[in-house]
Amino acid sequence: MSYRMRTLTLAGAALALAMTQASAQTKWNLPSAYPQDNPHVENLNLFAKDVAEATGGKLQIAVHPGASLFKGPEIKRAVATGQAQTGEILISILENENPIFGIDVVPFLATSFPEAKKLWIASKPLIEQKLGAQGMQVLFTVPWGPQGIYAKKDINSIDDMKGLKWRAYNVGTARIGEMVGAQAVTVQAAELPQALATGVVNSFMSSGATGYDSKVWETLTHFYDTRAWIPRNVTFINKAALDSLDKPAREAVLKAAAVAEERGWKMWENKTEWYHDEIKKKGMKVQKPSPELAAGFRKIGDQLTVDWLKRAGAEGQAVVDAYKKSL
């Protein structure tokens, strides 16, 4: 073999080796809007760990908590455009795009974890279809804890909420603020501690976890466990990124996703009361709503269900019918 041929052969081998090494490990980004110690992020880290172990380290997923890579409302677009391969969002922030994304935050439609699971099963095919049309695939969904009201005063009826600076994070919470006569201000989870500290908002509806993450006891005093709804986060993936993997890696991702969903539901069922106990230890008054407040919220829930069904049309009605049939 001539020197030139040998050189070309060696160069080709070096290039092939470099390409093999480059393809031997794939690195993905997974942005989330929530703190490192939030159960959602803990579950995402375990998902990434499971994927890495199942692929022998060939697929590494870097989880970026606390809106450090993309803010919550930017994550879906980042995944759709391939800026991040996968991501996690509170699915109801997409309700303005399509009402079906907000079905889990229709007040008092599903107020327990078993009900929330059945609502997900009923709505999953349509949600998958809507995201699939945008080049994305659902990996798994995990709930938050039931939603209650945080405030700095006694709230014994809907009338007591008039004039509050009310944090809204989706269509439903903004509409509640409007209906009770509060001033709705859109604030995403990562921005909530600052909004509370500066007085931009002085009340909001969320889970015990959000209150704990935001150190709500530093600014507010009351939590009413209204259990109005159980919102969900959805982790989804860029379909082209998933399809680019070889079959064993794809199967590893999907298997780890199934495990993450089951684990995530159990985590939240176990931690909901823990969060309530913790914010109580910090000085919050944690209590059930008065009969008058509960009745007022049921009335609001009935109206918001009607409003949602008008927006969602036949598709939404079919999902609600399927859900109620499963109860």
Contacts in CASP RR format, 6 or more apart in sequence:
PFRMAT RR
TARGET T0000
AUTHOR 0000-0000-0000
METHOD contacts of the structure
MODEL  1
MSYRMRTLTLAGAALALAMTQASAQTKWNLPSAYPQDNPHVENLNLFAKD
VAEATGGKLQIAVHPGASLFKGPEIKRAVATGQAQTGEILISILENENPI
FGIDVVPFLATSFPEAKKLWIASKPLIEQKLGAQGMQVLFTVPWGPQGIY
AKKDINSIDDMKGLKWRAYNVGTARIGEMVGAQAVTVQAAELPQALATGV
VNSFMSSGATGYDSKVWETLTHFYDTRAWIPRNVTFINKAALDSLDKPAR
EAVLKAAAVAEERGWKMWENKTEWYHDEIKKKGMKVQKPSPELAAGFRKI
GDQLTVDWLKRAGAEGQAVVDAYKKSL
1 9 0 8 1.000
24 58 0 8 1.000
25 57 0 8 1.000
25 58 0 8 1.000
25 59 0 8 1.000
25 60 0 8 1.000
26 58 0 8 1.000
26 59 0 8 1.000
26 60 0 8 1.000
26 245 0 8 1.000
26 249 0 8 1.000
27 60 0 8 1.000
27 61 0 8 1.000
27 62 0 8 1.000
28 59 0 8 1.000
28 60 0 8 1.000
28 61 0 8 1.000
28 62 0 8 1.000
28 84 0 8 1.000
28 85 0 8 1.000
28 86 0 8 1.000
28 241 0 8 1.000
29 61 0 8 1.000
29 62 0 8 1.000
29 64 0 8 1.000
29 69 0 8 1.000
29 84 0 8 1.000
29 85 0 8 1.000
29 86 0 8 1.000
30 44 0 8 1.000
30 48 0 8 1.000
30 61 0 8 1.000
30 62 0 8 1.000
30 63 0 8 1.000
30 64 0 8 1.000
30 84 0 8 1.000
30 85 0 8 1.000
30 86 0 8 1.000
30 87 0 8 1.000
30 88 0 8 1.000
30 235 0 8 1.000
31 64 0 8 1.000
31 67 0 8 1.000
31 68 0 8 1.000
31 69 0 8 1.000
31 70 0 8 1.000
31 72 0 8 1.000
31 75 0 8 1.000
31 78 0 8 1.000
31 84 0 8 1.000
31 87 0 8 1.000
31 88 0 8 1.000
32 40 0 8 1.000
32 41 0 8 1.000
32 44 0 8 1.000
32 63 0 8 1.000
32 64 0 8 1.000
32 65 0 8 1.000
32 66 0 8 1.000
32 67 0 8 1.000
32 75 0 8 1.000
32 87 0 8 1.000
32 88 0 8 1.000
33 66 0 8 1.000
33 67 0 8 1.000
33 71 0 8 1.000
33 72 0 8 1.000
33 75 0 8 1.000
33 88 0 8 1.000
33 89 0 8 1.000
33 90 0 8 1.000
33 188 0 8 1.000
33 189 0 8 1.000
33 190 0 8 1.000
34 40 0 8 1.000
34 41 0 8 1.000
34 65 0 8 1.000
34 66 0 8 1.000
34 88 0 8 1.000
34 189 0 8 1.000
34 190 0 8 1.000
34 213 0 8 1.000
35 41 0 8 1.000
35 65 0 8 1.000
35 66 0 8 1.000
35 213 0 8 1.000
36 65 0 8 1.000
36 66 0 8 1.000
37 213 0 8 1.000
38 65 0 8 1.000
38 209 0 8 1.000
38 213 0 8 1.000
39 142 0 8 1.000
39 209 0 8 1.000
39 264 0 8 1.000
39 267 0 8 1.000
39 268 0 8 1.000
39 271 0 8 1.000
40 88 0 8 1.000
40 142 0 8 1.000
40 144 0 8 1.000
40 233 0 8 1.000
41 63 0 8 1.000
41 65 0 8 1.000
41 66 0 8 1.000
42 267 0 8 1.000
43 142 0 8 1.000
43 260 0 8 1.000
43 263 0 8 1.000
43 264 0 8 1.000
43 267 0 8 1.000
44 63 0 8 1.000
44 65 0 8 1.000
44 88 0 8 1.000
44 235 0 8 1.000
44 260 0 8 1.000
45 63 0 8 1.000
46 260 0 8 1.000
46 263 0 8 1.000
47 61 0 8 1.000
47 140 0 8 1.000
47 235 0 8 1.000
47 256 0 8 1.000
47 257 0 8 1.000
47 259 0 8 1.000
47 260 0 8 1.000
48 60 0 8 1.000
48 61 0 8 1.000
48 62 0 8 1.000
48 63 0 8 1.000
50 252 0 8 1.000
50 256 0 8 1.000
50 259 0 8 1.000
50 260 0 8 1.000
51 59 0 8 1.000
51 61 0 8 1.000
51 252 0 8 1.000
51 253 0 8 1.000
51 256 0 8 1.000
52 59 0 8 1.000
52 60 0 8 1.000
52 61 0 8 1.000
54 252 0 8 1.000
54 255 0 8 1.000
54 256 0 8 1.000
55 248 0 8 1.000
55 249 0 8 1.000
55 252 0 8 1.000
58 249 0 8 1.000
59 245 0 8 1.000
59 249 0 8 1.000
59 252 0 8 1.000
59 253 0 8 1.000
61 85 0 8 1.000
61 86 0 8 1.000
64 70 0 8 1.000
66 190 0 8 1.000
67 188 0 8 1.000
67 189 0 8 1.000
67 190 0 8 1.000
69 78 0 8 1.000
69 84 0 8 1.000
70 78 0 8 1.000
70 83 0 8 1.000
70 84 0 8 1.000
71 188 0 8 1.000
71 190 0 8 1.000
72 89 0 8 1.000
72 90 0 8 1.000
72 93 0 8 1.000
72 188 0 8 1.000
72 189 0 8 1.000
72 190 0 8 1.000
73 93 0 8 1.000
73 188 0 8 1.000
75 84 0 8 1.000
75 87 0 8 1.000
75 88 0 8 1.000
75 89 0 8 1.000
76 89 0 8 1.000
76 94 0 8 1.000
76 136 0 8 1.000
76 236 0 8 1.000
77 83 0 8 1.000
78 84 0 8 1.000
78 87 0 8 1.000
79 85 0 8 1.000
79 86 0 8 1.000
79 87 0 8 1.000
79 136 0 8 1.000
79 236 0 8 1.000
79 237 0 8 1.000
79 238 0 8 1.000
80 134 0 8 1.000
80 135 0 8 1.000
80 136 0 8 1.000
80 238 0 8 1.000
82 238 0 8 1.000
82 240 0 8 1.000
82 241 0 8 1.000
84 238 0 8 1.000
85 237 0 8 1.000
85 238 0 8 1.000
85 241 0 8 1.000
86 139 0 8 1.000
86 235 0 8 1.000
86 236 0 8 1.000
86 237 0 8 1.000
86 238 0 8 1.000
86 241 0 8 1.000
87 235 0 8 1.000
87 236 0 8 1.000
87 237 0 8 1.000
88 233 0 8 1.000
88 234 0 8 1.000
88 235 0 8 1.000
89 233 0 8 1.000
89 234 0 8 1.000
90 144 0 8 1.000
90 169 0 8 1.000
90 170 0 8 1.000
90 189 0 8 1.000
90 231 0 8 1.000
90 232 0 8 1.000
90 233 0 8 1.000
91 101 0 8 1.000
91 102 0 8 1.000
91 104 0 8 1.000
91 127 0 8 1.000
91 141 0 8 1.000
91 231 0 8 1.000
91 232 0 8 1.000
91 233 0 8 1.000
91 234 0 8 1.000
92 101 0 8 1.000
92 102 0 8 1.000
92 104 0 8 1.000
92 105 0 8 1.000
92 169 0 8 1.000
92 170 0 8 1.000
92 171 0 8 1.000
92 172 0 8 1.000
92 231 0 8 1.000
92 232 0 8 1.000
93 101 0 8 1.000
93 169 0 8 1.000
93 170 0 8 1.000
93 188 0 8 1.000
94 101 0 8 1.000
94 102 0 8 1.000
95 101 0 8 1.000
95 102 0 8 1.000
95 105 0 8 1.000
95 170 0 8 1.000
95 171 0 8 1.000
95 172 0 8 1.000
96 171 0 8 1.000
98 130 0 8 1.000
99 308 0 8 1.000
99 311 0 8 1.000
99 312 0 8 1.000
99 313 0 8 1.000
99 316 0 8 1.000
100 123 0 8 1.000
100 126 0 8 1.000
100 127 0 8 1.000
100 130 0 8 1.000
100 312 0 8 1.000
100 315 0 8 1.000
100 316 0 8 1.000
100 319 0 8 1.000
101 127 0 8 1.000
101 130 0 8 1.000
102 170 0 8 1.000
102 171 0 8 1.000
102 172 0 8 1.000
102 308 0 8 1.000
103 109 0 8 1.000
103 119 0 8 1.000
103 123 0 8 1.000
103 308 0 8 1.000
103 312 0 8 1.000
103 316 0 8 1.000
103 319 0 8 1.000
103 320 0 8 1.000
104 110 0 8 1.000
104 116 0 8 1.000
104 119 0 8 1.000
104 120 0 8 1.000
104 123 0 8 1.000
104 143 0 8 1.000
104 229 0 8 1.000
104 230 0 8 1.000
104 231 0 8 1.000
104 232 0 8 1.000
105 170 0 8 1.000
105 171 0 8 1.000
105 172 0 8 1.000
105 173 0 8 1.000
105 229 0 8 1.000
105 231 0 8 1.000
106 229 0 8 1.000
106 301 0 8 1.000
106 304 0 8 1.000
106 305 0 8 1.000
106 308 0 8 1.000
107 172 0 8 1.000
107 176 0 8 1.000
107 228 0 8 1.000
107 229 0 8 1.000
107 297 0 8 1.000
107 300 0 8 1.000
107 301 0 8 1.000
107 304 0 8 1.000
107 305 0 8 1.000
108 228 0 8 1.000
108 229 0 8 1.000
108 297 0 8 1.000
108 298 0 8 1.000
108 301 0 8 1.000
108 302 0 8 1.000
108 305 0 8 1.000
109 119 0 8 1.000
109 229 0 8 1.000
109 305 0 8 1.000
109 320 0 8 1.000
109 323 0 8 1.000
110 116 0 8 1.000
110 118 0 8 1.000
110 119 0 8 1.000
110 229 0 8 1.000
110 230 0 8 1.000
110 323 0 8 1.000
111 146 0 8 1.000
111 227 0 8 1.000
111 228 0 8 1.000
111 229 0 8 1.000
111 230 0 8 1.000
112 146 0 8 1.000
112 227 0 8 1.000
112 230 0 8 1.000
113 143 0 8 1.000
113 230 0 8 1.000
113 265 0 8 1.000
113 268 0 8 1.000
113 269 0 8 1.000
115 230 0 8 1.000
115 327 0 8 1.000
116 143 0 8 1.000
116 230 0 8 1.000
116 232 0 8 1.000
117 265 0 8 1.000
118 323 0 8 1.000
118 326 0 8 1.000
118 327 0 8 1.000
119 323 0 8 1.000
120 141 0 8 1.000
120 232 0 8 1.000
121 326 0 8 1.000
122 319 0 8 1.000
122 320 0 8 1.000
122 322 0 8 1.000
122 323 0 8 1.000
122 326 0 8 1.000
123 319 0 8 1.000
123 323 0 8 1.000
124 138 0 8 1.000
124 141 0 8 1.000
126 315 0 8 1.000
126 316 0 8 1.000
126 319 0 8 1.000
127 138 0 8 1.000
127 234 0 8 1.000
128 137 0 8 1.000
128 138 0 8 1.000
131 137 0 8 1.000
131 138 0 8 1.000
131 236 0 8 1.000
132 239 0 8 1.000
135 238 0 8 1.000
135 239 0 8 1.000
135 240 0 8 1.000
136 236 0 8 1.000
136 237 0 8 1.000
136 238 0 8 1.000
136 239 0 8 1.000
137 236 0 8 1.000
137 237 0 8 1.000
137 239 0 8 1.000
137 242 0 8 1.000
138 234 0 8 1.000
138 235 0 8 1.000
138 236 0 8 1.000
139 235 0 8 1.000
139 236 0 8 1.000
139 237 0 8 1.000
139 253 0 8 1.000
139 254 0 8 1.000
139 257 0 8 1.000
139 260 0 8 1.000
140 234 0 8 1.000
140 235 0 8 1.000
140 257 0 8 1.000
140 258 0 8 1.000
140 260 0 8 1.000
140 261 0 8 1.000
141 232 0 8 1.000
141 233 0 8 1.000
141 234 0 8 1.000
141 235 0 8 1.000
141 261 0 8 1.000
142 232 0 8 1.000
142 233 0 8 1.000
142 235 0 8 1.000
142 260 0 8 1.000
142 261 0 8 1.000
142 264 0 8 1.000
142 265 0 8 1.000
142 267 0 8 1.000
142 268 0 8 1.000
143 230 0 8 1.000
143 231 0 8 1.000
143 232 0 8 1.000
143 233 0 8 1.000
143 265 0 8 1.000
143 268 0 8 1.000
144 206 0 8 1.000
144 207 0 8 1.000
144 209 0 8 1.000
144 210 0 8 1.000
144 230 0 8 1.000
144 231 0 8 1.000
144 232 0 8 1.000
144 233 0 8 1.000
144 268 0 8 1.000
145 207 0 8 1.000
145 208 0 8 1.000
145 209 0 8 1.000
145 230 0 8 1.000
145 231 0 8 1.000
145 268 0 8 1.000
145 272 0 8 1.000
145 275 0 8 1.000
146 207 0 8 1.000
146 225 0 8 1.000
146 226 0 8 1.000
146 227 0 8 1.000
146 228 0 8 1.000
146 229 0 8 1.000
146 230 0 8 1.000
146 272 0 8 1.000
147 205 0 8 1.000
147 206 0 8 1.000
147 207 0 8 1.000
147 226 0 8 1.000
147 227 0 8 1.000
147 228 0 8 1.000
147 229 0 8 1.000
147 230 0 8 1.000
147 231 0 8 1.000
148 205 0 8 1.000
148 206 0 8 1.000
148 207 0 8 1.000
148 208 0 8 1.000
148 223 0 8 1.000
148 224 0 8 1.000
148 225 0 8 1.000
148 226 0 8 1.000
148 227 0 8 1.000
148 228 0 8 1.000
149 155 0 8 1.000
149 203 0 8 1.000
149 204 0 8 1.000
149 205 0 8 1.000
149 222 0 8 1.000
149 223 0 8 1.000
149 224 0 8 1.000
149 226 0 8 1.000
149 289 0 8 1.000
150 203 0 8 1.000
150 204 0 8 1.000
150 205 0 8 1.000
150 206 0 8 1.000
150 211 0 8 1.000
150 216 0 8 1.000
150 220 0 8 1.000
150 222 0 8 1.000
150 223 0 8 1.000
151 161 0 8 1.000
151 164 0 8 1.000
151 202 0 8 1.000
151 203 0 8 1.000
151 220 0 8 1.000
151 221 0 8 1.000
151 222 0 8 1.000
151 224 0 8 1.000
152 202 0 8 1.000
152 203 0 8 1.000
152 219 0 8 1.000
152 220 0 8 1.000
152 221 0 8 1.000
152 222 0 8 1.000
153 160 0 8 1.000
153 221 0 8 1.000
153 222 0 8 1.000
154 160 0 8 1.000
154 222 0 8 1.000
155 161 0 8 1.000
155 222 0 8 1.000
155 224 0 8 1.000
155 289 0 8 1.000
155 293 0 8 1.000
156 290 0 8 1.000
156 292 0 8 1.000
156 293 0 8 1.000
157 290 0 8 1.000
157 292 0 8 1.000
157 293 0 8 1.000
157 296 0 8 1.000
158 180 0 8 1.000
158 293 0 8 1.000
158 296 0 8 1.000
158 297 0 8 1.000
158 300 0 8 1.000
160 293 0 8 1.000
161 177 0 8 1.000
161 180 0 8 1.000
161 181 0 8 1.000
161 182 0 8 1.000
161 203 0 8 1.000
162 180 0 8 1.000
162 181 0 8 1.000
162 182 0 8 1.000
163 181 0 8 1.000
163 182 0 8 1.000
163 183 0 8 1.000
164 177 0 8 1.000
164 180 0 8 1.000
164 181 0 8 1.000
164 182 0 8 1.000
164 183 0 8 1.000
164 202 0 8 1.000
164 203 0 8 1.000
165 182 0 8 1.000
165 183 0 8 1.000
165 185 0 8 1.000
165 199 0 8 1.000
165 200 0 8 1.000
165 201 0 8 1.000
165 202 0 8 1.000
165 203 0 8 1.000
166 173 0 8 1.000
166 176 0 8 1.000
166 177 0 8 1.000
166 180 0 8 1.000
166 182 0 8 1.000
166 183 0 8 1.000
166 184 0 8 1.000
166 185 0 8 1.000
166 201 0 8 1.000
166 203 0 8 1.000
166 204 0 8 1.000
167 173 0 8 1.000
167 184 0 8 1.000
167 185 0 8 1.000
167 186 0 8 1.000
167 187 0 8 1.000
167 192 0 8 1.000
167 195 0 8 1.000
167 201 0 8 1.000
167 203 0 8 1.000
167 204 0 8 1.000
167 205 0 8 1.000
167 206 0 8 1.000
168 174 0 8 1.000
168 176 0 8 1.000
168 177 0 8 1.000
168 184 0 8 1.000
168 185 0 8 1.000
168 186 0 8 1.000
168 187 0 8 1.000
169 186 0 8 1.000
169 187 0 8 1.000
169 188 0 8 1.000
169 189 0 8 1.000
169 206 0 8 1.000
172 304 0 8 1.000
173 184 0 8 1.000
173 204 0 8 1.000
173 205 0 8 1.000
174 184 0 8 1.000
174 186 0 8 1.000
175 304 0 8 1.000
175 307 0 8 1.000
176 182 0 8 1.000
176 205 0 8 1.000
176 300 0 8 1.000
176 304 0 8 1.000
177 183 0 8 1.000
177 184 0 8 1.000
178 184 0 8 1.000
179 300 0 8 1.000
179 303 0 8 1.000
179 304 0 8 1.000
180 300 0 8 1.000
182 203 0 8 1.000
185 195 0 8 1.000
185 200 0 8 1.000
185 201 0 8 1.000
187 195 0 8 1.000
187 200 0 8 1.000
187 201 0 8 1.000
187 204 0 8 1.000
189 210 0 8 1.000
189 213 0 8 1.000
189 214 0 8 1.000
192 201 0 8 1.000
192 204 0 8 1.000
192 210 0 8 1.000
192 214 0 8 1.000
193 214 0 8 1.000
193 215 0 8 1.000
194 200 0 8 1.000
195 201 0 8 1.000
196 202 0 8 1.000
196 214 0 8 1.000
196 216 0 8 1.000
196 218 0 8 1.000
196 219 0 8 1.000
196 220 0 8 1.000
197 218 0 8 1.000
197 219 0 8 1.000
199 219 0 8 1.000
202 219 0 8 1.000
202 220 0 8 1.000
203 220 0 8 1.000
204 210 0 8 1.000
205 226 0 8 1.000
205 228 0 8 1.000
207 231 0 8 1.000
207 272 0 8 1.000
207 275 0 8 1.000
208 223 0 8 1.000
208 272 0 8 1.000
208 275 0 8 1.000
208 276 0 8 1.000
208 279 0 8 1.000
209 271 0 8 1.000
209 272 0 8 1.000
209 275 0 8 1.000
210 216 0 8 1.000
211 223 0 8 1.000
211 275 0 8 1.000
211 279 0 8 1.000
212 275 0 8 1.000
212 278 0 8 1.000
212 279 0 8 1.000
215 282 0 8 1.000
216 223 0 8 1.000
216 279 0 8 1.000
216 284 0 8 1.000
217 279 0 8 1.000
217 282 0 8 1.000
217 283 0 8 1.000
217 284 0 8 1.000
220 284 0 8 1.000
221 283 0 8 1.000
221 284 0 8 1.000
221 285 0 8 1.000
222 284 0 8 1.000
222 285 0 8 1.000
222 287 0 8 1.000
223 276 0 8 1.000
223 279 0 8 1.000
223 284 0 8 1.000
223 285 0 8 1.000
223 286 0 8 1.000
223 287 0 8 1.000
224 287 0 8 1.000
224 288 0 8 1.000
224 289 0 8 1.000
224 293 0 8 1.000
225 276 0 8 1.000
225 286 0 8 1.000
225 287 0 8 1.000
225 288 0 8 1.000
225 289 0 8 1.000
226 289 0 8 1.000
226 293 0 8 1.000
226 294 0 8 1.000
226 297 0 8 1.000
228 297 0 8 1.000
228 301 0 8 1.000
235 257 0 8 1.000
235 260 0 8 1.000
237 253 0 8 1.000
242 250 0 8 1.000
242 253 0 8 1.000
243 250 0 8 1.000
245 253 0 8 1.000
276 286 0 8 1.000
279 286 0 8 1.000
280 286 0 8 1.000
289 297 0 8 1.000
308 316 0 8 1.000
309 316 0 8 1.000
309 317 0 8 1.000
309 320 0 8 1.000
312 319 0 8 1.000
END
